[in-house]
Amino acid sequence: MAKIPNALLRLAWTGQLREKTCQHLNQATEVEARSDGCEECVQLRERWVHLRMCMICGHVGCCSSSKHEHAYQHFKETGHPLIKPYDQSGMDWIWCYEDEALLTPR
């Protein structure tokens, strides 16, 4: 699958073409995914649309297009603001919930 330009995603998600600054990138670590699917959806026997991995602790949760939005719920419960796509071809970005910023990995 072709890589989707982050500028187009940023425009769709935030209404901005230019990348915003993020004060939380220093919190990102090299972590391993804690599971191969949304941890909470697996327990609930639910399905998800796409997966997001927390860049601070490795939690894998379902995206905001999924019924339960477990990646966002993880942020609300832990304060871990940084996620990236997990096991999703063509996607290479970082989202900061706190700053509402779509970032390009460096």
N, CA, C and O of each residue as an XYZ file, in Angstrom:
424
protein
N       0.838     -1.184      0.000
C       0.000      0.000      0.000
C       0.883      1.248      0.000
O       1.906      1.288      0.684
N       0.495      2.246     -0.753
C       1.255      3.492     -0.814
C       1.124      4.259      0.492
O       0.095      4.207      1.166
N       2.170      4.957      0.825
C       2.183      5.765      2.034
C       1.296      6.990      1.839
O       1.420      7.680      0.828
N       0.412      7.269      2.778
C      -0.459      8.434      2.710
C       0.320      9.632      3.254
O       0.856      9.566      4.360
N       0.390     10.726      2.490
C       1.130     11.897      2.967
C       0.545     12.442      4.270
O      -0.664     12.649      4.381
N       1.411     12.669      5.248
C       0.962     13.165      6.543
C       0.301     14.530      6.443
O      -0.592     14.842      7.231
N       0.723     15.346      5.490
C       0.109     16.668      5.324
C      -1.375     16.544      4.997
O      -2.173     17.354      5.469
N      -1.760     15.555      4.203
C      -3.182     15.359      3.879
C      -3.962     14.878      5.096
O      -5.083     15.327      5.338
N      -3.371     13.967      5.859
C      -4.030     13.527      7.096
C      -4.168     14.690      8.079
O      -5.213     14.868      8.705
N      -3.101     15.478      8.204
C      -3.123     16.617      9.125
C      -4.227     17.587      8.731
O      -4.949     18.089      9.593
N      -4.364     17.853      7.439
C      -5.408     18.760      6.960
C      -6.784     18.203      7.295
O      -7.655     18.943      7.753
N      -6.989     16.913      7.073
C      -8.288     16.292      7.357
C      -8.590     16.267      8.852
O      -9.729     16.503      9.257
N      -7.591     15.986      9.668
C      -7.815     15.804     11.111
C      -7.798     17.103     11.907
O      -8.518     17.239     12.897
N      -6.965     18.071     11.469
C      -6.806     19.282     12.272
C      -7.161     20.550     11.517
O      -7.280     21.616     12.120
N      -7.335     20.448     10.189
C      -7.621     21.622      9.389
C      -6.369     22.424      9.055
O      -6.465     23.521      8.504
N      -5.183     21.882      9.387
C      -3.927     22.584      9.140
C      -3.000     21.735      8.292
O      -2.911     20.522      8.485
N      -2.314     22.366      7.359
C      -1.311     21.659      6.561
C       0.026     21.589      7.288
O       0.738     20.588      7.199
N       0.359     22.647      8.003
C       1.656     22.718      8.672
C       1.643     21.954      9.989
O       0.638     21.913     10.698
N       2.771     21.361     10.289
C       2.923     20.602     11.531
C       3.016     21.551     12.724
O       3.779     22.516     12.700
N       2.236     21.268     13.766
C       2.312     22.028     15.007
C       3.474     21.502     15.844
O       3.962     20.393     15.630
N       3.895     22.302     16.778
C       4.921     21.831     17.699
C       4.272     20.979     18.784
O       3.093     21.135     19.102
N       5.056     20.096     19.331
C       4.576     19.208     20.388
C       5.589     19.230     21.523
O       6.789     19.072     21.299
N       5.105     19.423     22.725
C       5.964     19.500     23.900
C       6.175     18.139     24.563
O       6.793     18.059     25.625
N       5.668     17.070     23.947
C       5.668     15.763     24.608
C       6.552     14.717     23.950
O       6.670     13.604     24.463
N       7.173     15.048     22.828
C       7.971     14.053     22.117
C       9.099     13.474     22.969
O       9.534     12.346     22.737
N       9.571     14.232     23.944
C      10.630     13.724     24.815
C      10.148     12.576     25.703
O      10.965     11.890     26.317
N       8.839     12.359     25.777
C       8.287     11.253     26.572
C       8.283      9.928     25.804
O       8.149      8.862     26.405
N       8.429      9.993     24.488
C       8.391      8.778     23.661
C       9.594      7.895     23.966
O      10.707      8.384     24.157
N       9.355      6.595     24.009
C      10.421      5.629     24.255
C      10.336      4.522     23.210
O       9.333      4.393     22.508
N      11.379      3.741     23.118
C      11.373      2.563     22.245
C      10.704      1.435     23.019
O      11.350      0.763     23.823
N       9.429      1.229     22.783
C       8.688      0.204     23.512
C       8.185     -0.867     22.553
O       7.998     -0.619     21.362
N       7.975     -2.033     23.084
C       7.370     -3.138     22.343
C       5.864     -3.104     22.594
O       5.415     -2.735     23.679
N       5.101     -3.486     21.596
C       3.648     -3.587     21.764
C       3.336     -4.649     22.808
O       3.934     -5.725     22.808
N       2.399     -4.342     23.696
C       2.032     -5.279     24.761
C       1.111     -6.383     24.260
O       0.940     -7.397     24.937
N       0.515     -6.201     23.082
C      -0.386     -7.221     22.535
C      -0.452     -7.064     21.020
O       0.082     -6.104     20.465
N      -1.107     -8.009     20.359
C      -1.281     -7.951     18.906
C      -2.639     -7.390     18.508
O      -2.939     -7.286     17.318
N      -3.456     -7.030     19.476
C      -4.778     -6.479     19.220
C      -5.145     -5.517     20.329
O      -4.390     -5.357     21.288
N      -6.286     -4.880     20.212
C      -6.747     -3.966     21.253
C      -6.962     -4.770     22.534
O      -7.795     -5.675     22.581
N      -6.209     -4.431     23.556
C      -6.248     -5.192     24.804
C      -7.662     -5.275     25.388
O      -8.106     -6.342     25.815
N      -8.356     -4.145     25.401
C      -9.698     -4.110     25.993
C     -10.738     -4.770     25.098
O     -11.618     -5.473     25.594
N     -10.653     -4.554     23.781
C     -11.613     -5.175     22.856
C     -11.500     -6.696     22.886
O     -12.510     -7.394     22.787
N     -10.289     -7.211     23.019
C     -10.115     -8.662     23.108
C     -10.876     -9.192     24.316
O     -11.556    -10.214     24.216
N     -10.772     -8.516     25.455
C     -11.493     -8.936     26.661
C     -13.005     -8.838     26.479
O     -13.754     -9.673     26.986
N     -13.450     -7.810     25.750
C     -14.886     -7.600     25.525
C     -15.425     -8.410     24.350
O     -16.633     -8.439     24.110
N     -14.528     -9.065     23.622
C     -14.880     -9.789     22.394
C     -15.533     -8.870     21.372
O     -16.529     -9.212     20.735
N     -14.935     -7.690     21.239
C     -15.389     -6.669     20.285
C     -14.400     -6.584     19.133
O     -13.290     -7.108     19.220
N     -14.800     -5.929     18.063
C     -13.935     -5.699     16.908
C     -13.467     -4.250     16.912
O     -14.049     -3.391     17.576
N     -12.417     -4.003     16.165
C     -11.888     -2.649     16.048
C     -11.646     -2.323     14.581
O     -11.611     -3.214     13.732
N     -11.478     -1.024     14.293
C     -11.216     -0.571     12.937
C      -9.702     -0.595     12.680
O      -9.237     -1.294     11.780
N      -8.938      0.166     13.466
C      -7.485      0.216     13.376
C      -6.918      0.227     14.784
O      -7.630      0.495     15.752
N      -5.634     -0.064     14.887
C      -4.969     -0.109     16.186
C      -3.954      1.019     16.313
O      -3.338      1.442     15.334
N      -3.797      1.497     17.551
C      -2.817      2.529     17.885
C      -1.997      2.031     19.070
O      -2.524      1.413     19.995
N      -0.688      2.314     19.021
C       0.180      1.902     20.116
C       0.684      3.127     20.875
O       1.144      4.097     20.273
N       0.595      3.069     22.182
C       1.123      4.117     23.047
C       2.644      4.090     22.956
O       3.265      3.039     23.116
N       3.230      5.237     22.702
C       4.678      5.322     22.547
C       5.409      5.462     23.883
O       6.630      5.615     23.923
N       4.656      5.408     24.958
C       5.264      5.512     26.282
C       5.298      4.164     26.986
O       6.288      3.822     27.632
N       4.205      3.389     26.861
C       4.164      2.113     27.592
C       3.896      0.891     26.707
O       3.992     -0.237     27.191
N       3.563      1.083     25.423
C       3.321     -0.040     24.528
C       1.892     -0.559     24.523
O       1.613     -1.557     23.860
N       0.974      0.089     25.245
C      -0.438     -0.312     25.222
C      -0.959     -0.257     23.791
O      -0.688      0.706     23.074
N      -1.693     -1.261     23.370
C      -2.316     -1.273     22.055
C      -3.821     -1.132     22.254
O      -4.445     -1.932     22.950
N      -4.395     -0.099     21.632
C      -5.826      0.159     21.745
C      -6.417      0.478     20.392
O      -5.699      0.778     19.437
N      -7.731      0.410     20.320
C      -8.422      0.698     19.064
C      -8.501      2.204     18.831
O      -8.489      2.995     19.774
N      -8.581      2.581     17.562
C      -8.560      3.986     17.156
C      -9.895      4.685     17.453
O     -10.861      4.062     17.893
N      -9.912      5.978     17.200
C     -11.114      6.774     17.454
C     -12.250      6.489     16.485
O     -13.370      6.948     16.706
N     -11.989      5.739     15.411
C     -13.059      5.312     14.512
C     -13.710      4.019     14.996
O     -14.715      3.581     14.437
N     -13.148      3.418     16.015
C     -13.690      2.182     16.584
C     -14.733      2.507     17.643
O     -14.772      3.617     18.174
N     -15.568      1.539     17.939
C     -16.697      1.728     18.856
C     -16.278      2.257     20.233
O     -16.922      3.159     20.767
N     -15.217      1.711     20.803
C     -14.861      2.038     22.188
C     -13.711      3.034     22.341
O     -13.483      3.535     23.443
N     -12.985      3.331     21.268
C     -11.896      4.311     21.306
C     -10.925      4.040     22.457
O     -10.607      4.950     23.223
N     -10.454      2.808     22.584
C      -9.616      2.446     23.723
C      -8.258      3.141     23.747
O      -7.709      3.351     24.829
N      -7.697      3.506     22.595
C      -6.431      4.251     22.601
C      -6.643      5.608     23.273
O      -5.818      6.042     24.077
N      -7.744      6.272     22.941
C      -8.047      7.564     23.558
C      -8.366      7.392     25.045
O      -7.948      8.205     25.870
N      -9.094      6.351     25.380
C      -9.395      6.086     26.788
C      -8.113      5.853     27.587
O      -8.006      6.278     28.738
N      -7.143      5.177     26.971
C      -5.852      4.956     27.621
C      -5.184      6.296     27.927
O      -4.642      6.487     29.016
N      -5.224      7.224     26.967
C      -4.681      8.562     27.190
C      -5.389      9.237     28.364
O      -4.734      9.794     29.244
N      -6.712      9.190     28.382
C      -7.483      9.846     29.447
C      -7.148      9.255     30.823
O      -7.099      9.985     31.812
N      -6.921      7.950     30.889
C      -6.639      7.286     32.170
C      -5.192      7.454     32.625
O      -4.932      7.540     33.825
N      -4.246      7.504     31.683
C      -2.831      7.496     32.050
C      -2.122      8.824     31.815
O      -1.095      9.099     32.436
N      -2.668      9.650     30.919
C      -1.986     10.881     30.545
C      -0.893     10.669     29.514
O      -0.153     11.603     29.207
N      -0.774      9.458     28.971
C       0.218      9.176     27.927
C      -0.300      9.754     26.615
O      -1.237      9.197     26.043
N       0.278     10.858     26.112
C      -0.321     11.562     24.973
C       0.070     11.075     23.586
O      -0.581     11.458     22.614
N       1.104     10.248     23.448
C       1.633      9.928     22.124
C       1.256      8.533     21.658
O       1.467      7.546     22.363
N       0.690      8.466     20.444
C       0.365      7.177     19.829
C       0.899      7.149     18.414
O       1.209      8.184     17.823
N       1.000      5.940     17.882
C       1.338      5.766     16.477
C       0.535      4.587     15.953
O       0.059      3.766     16.737
N       0.377      4.491     14.625
C      -0.347      3.355     14.065
C       0.366      2.050     14.424
O       1.595      1.978     14.447
N      -0.426      1.043     14.697
C       0.135     -0.267     14.975
C      -0.349     -1.229     13.909
O      -1.552     -1.415     13.726
N       0.594     -1.841     13.207
C       0.288     -2.864     12.208
C      -0.686     -2.346     11.141
O      -1.661     -3.013     10.796
N      -0.398     -1.141     10.628
C      -1.252     -0.530      9.617
C      -0.380     -0.051      8.462
O       0.322      0.953      8.583
N      -0.422     -0.750      7.376
C       0.404     -0.461      6.204
C       0.126      0.937      5.658
O      -1.023      1.372      5.595
N       1.192      1.633      5.264
C       1.054      2.934      4.641
C       0.935      4.092      5.614
O       0.799      5.238      5.184
N       0.982      3.829      6.905
C       0.840      4.882      7.906
C       2.133      5.022      8.701
O       2.644      4.047      9.254
N       2.656      6.248      8.752
C       3.866      6.529      9.507
C       3.745      7.927     10.105
O       4.218      8.904      9.525
N       3.113      8.010     11.258
C       2.897      9.279     11.914
C       2.827      9.080     13.415
O       2.757      7.954     13.908
N       2.847     10.181     14.126
C       2.662     10.208     15.581
C       1.543     11.201     15.848
O       1.511     12.283     15.260
N       0.628     10.835     16.732
C      -0.437     11.758     17.137
C      -0.230     12.096     18.603
O      -0.013     11.209     19.429
N      -0.298     13.385     18.922
C      -0.252     13.834     20.310
C      -1.647     14.297     20.698
O      -2.149     15.298     20.187
N      -2.268     13.548     21.613
C      -3.614     13.921     22.070
C      -3.597     15.272     22.774
O      -4.509     16.080     22.596
N      -2.573     15.515     23.565
C      -2.502     16.737     24.363
C      -2.442     17.984     23.480
O      -3.159     18.955     23.721
N      -1.590     17.955     22.465
C      -1.418     19.108     21.588
C      -2.293     19.051     20.337
O      -2.294     19.988     19.539
N      -3.041     17.950     20.162
C      -3.842     17.732     18.962
C      -2.990     17.983     17.719
O      -3.355     18.756     16.833
N      -1.837     17.302     17.684
C      -0.869     17.511     16.616
C      -0.533     16.194     15.938
O      -0.256     15.195     16.601
N      -0.561     16.202     14.608
C      -0.113     15.065     13.819
C       1.326     15.343     13.418
O       1.606     16.325     12.730
N       2.240     14.480     13.847
C       3.662     14.692     13.675
C       4.272     13.646     12.750
O       3.781     12.521     12.654
N       5.322     14.023     12.086
C       6.069     13.117     11.240
C       7.249     12.594     12.052
O       8.021     13.390     12.588
N       7.408     11.275     12.157
C       8.559     10.742     12.901
C       9.865     11.227     12.288
O       9.974     11.355     11.069
N      10.827     11.489     13.110
C      12.134     11.981     12.631
C      13.169     10.900     12.774
O      14.332     11.108     12.429
